[in-house]
Amino acid sequence: MSLLLCLTLNSLLSFHATAQQAKVSPKLALSGIDYLGRKIDLRDYAGKTVLISFYSGGCTVCARDLKLMREFFRDNAAKNFVLIGINIDKTKADFEMYAKIVAASVPKNQQFPLIWRGSTETLEGFGNISSDPSHFVISANGQISLKREGTFKSEDWDNLWEVLHP
């Protein structure tokens, strides 16, 4: 009788674990080479809150968001916060021009990895990027906690602040 009870409990626990795994968002993967030639891999930031911004160099909304993100990055880098920019310009030359401007005009403590989408080795779990900009906040447990198409909203900043400053 106790063997049957153990087998039943084991089956129930196994089913529960499988059901829990089904709720987990799709596997996120991002790896590539940034504009300075450094290897960037999302797995290296496990346990940190990561903001990934898909943008283009000529987008005025993107420029405004990226300015605010640079300042937020500068002020919160010590709080296990990482910012990665994925450039979605059509040509690598456009991206390289943008990266040179950033390198020359943005203070070093506000610079974060920038990758041209064509230089990514792996880019999975973000879906179709149809809006410029598009932002994703990945929680310390590796799950997408926010997807924002268009400008980052004030409540997004508030929520991100609260995560980093509990």
N, C-alpha and C positions, 0 to 999 in steps of 0.2 A: 504494500500500500504506500509506504513512504517513497519507494522508487518511482511509482506512478505520479505521486504528488511532485516530486523533484523534477521529473520530465515535463510535467504540465507547467510548472513555474518557469522552468528554463525556456520552454516554447513561448510563454507569454512575454518573458523578458526579452527574448530575441526579437519577437514581433514588435515590441515597444521600441527597441533600439533601431530597428529598420524603419519604423514609422517616423522616428525623430530625425534620422538621416535624410529622409525624403523631404523634410521641411527646410533643410539647409540650402541656402542659395547656391547657384551654380559655382563651380570652381573658378576662382579668380586667378589669373596668371598675367603677369606683365614682366617682360624682360627686353632689354635692348641696350643700345649704346647712346649715351647722352652727347651733347655737342662738344664736350671736352674729351671725348673718347673713353669715358668711364663706363664700366658695365653696371647697369641698374637692373635689379631684380626685386620684385615686390616681396618675395620670400625673405629677403634680408631685413625687412621692416616688420617682421612678425612681432606682435605685442605692442605695436605703436599705432596711433591713429594716423591714417594717411588720407590726404586730400589729393585726388587726381583730377586735374583740369585739362579737358580737351579744348583747344583753342586754335585760332588762326592769327597770323601776324597782323593782318589788315583789319581785324574786327575791333570796332571801337568799344563795344560792350566787353569784349575779352580784355582789352587793354585796361579798362576801369577795374574789372574784377581782379586781374593779375596784379595791379598796383596794390589793391587792398589785401590780396593774398600774400604778397611779398612782405607787407608790414606785419600781418598776422603771423607769418612764418618767423620773421625776425623776433617777434615778441614771445613766441611759444615754442621755439625749437628745443628748448631745454625741458619741455613737458611731454616728451615722447611723441612729438608731432612731426610729420614728414609731409612735404609738398612735392608733387611731381607734375610737370607740365608735359602734355602730349600734343605736339603741334600737328595740325591736320591740314596744313598748306599742301597744295598739289605737287609742288616741286621741292626738292631738297635745297636748291639754290635759294628759294624764298625763305625757307627755314634757317639756312645758314646766315643769311643777311639779318634776319630777326635776332638770332643768337648773338651775332657780333654786336648789334646795337645794345642788347641786354648786358653783355659782358663789359661794354665800354661805359654804360650809363647808369647801371644799377649798382648800389653799394654791395660789396661782397657778402655782408651778413644778410642780404635779402635775396641772394641768388640761390636757386634750387635746381635740381636736375631738369633739363629740357630734352625731350626726345622727339625726333621727327617720326611720325607714324610709320613711314616707310623704313625706318631703322629699327623697328621693334622686331624682335625674334619671336616673341610670344605675346599675344594680346587676346585674352579669353575672358568671358564672363561679363563683359561690359555692354553687350548687345550692340545694336546698330546706333551709331552716333549720328543723329539726324539734326541736331541743333548746335549752333556755334554761339556761345560756349556750352559745354556740358560738363558737369562736375559730379564727382563721386566721393563720398566720405566712406572710408573703410574703417570699421571699428577695430579696436585692439585684438578682437577675437577673429579677425579676418573676414567679417561679413560686411556687405554693403549696408550702411545705415542710412544713406541718403543718396538719391540720384536727383540732380537738379538740371533740367534743360533750360538754358537761358541764364540770366544773371543770378548770382548767389544772393539770396534774400536776407534781410536783417535777422529773421528768425533762424536762418541757417547758421549765421555767425554766432548768435546767442547759444544755440544748441551745441555747436562745436566748442565754444568757450566753456560751457558747463561740463562737457565731457573731459576737457583738459584740466579744469579747475574745480574738482568736486568739493 
